[in-house]
């Protein structure tokens, strides 16, 4: 259980911090690639500690909701003993989809940092802006494009492999 009495000053503009934790999310994405899953990784940080770490597992679990963010949110809630993740930051290698953005809002995550944009399904900036929609009860601060090329490169490699396997 995390002790919420310990106050830590958090600067959301600290690029080194974002790069440090995004590297951990990229490590999760590499794990997904090795398992032949779409390489998306996520970590959730609370008070400078990683409390959740996950990657896509849709194929392995045969579960359409087994996105990295969804699994990480569940882990973080269990870690904190609360569904309210109000002191957390989510790091994810790909812009969250509508389902994951909805979970982020529901969990009250205040900070989201992502790598690559998703022009086909992104619900933070590309197609929808769910995390900053004034009609919803919660909004997030967002930082985009942290190691975007590295994150996009993993996805490109995955889909290149998929096309090659389809030709065999």
Buried (B, 14 or more C-beta within 10 A) or exposed (E): EBEEEEEEEBEEEEEEBBEEBBBBBBBBBBBBBEEEBBBBBBBBBBBEEBBBBBBBBBEEEEEEEBBBBBBBBBBBBEBBEBEEBEBBBBBBBBBBBBBBBBBBBBBBBBBBBBBBBBEEBBBBBBBBBBBEBEEEEBBBEBBBBBBBEBBBBBBEEBEEEEEEEEEE
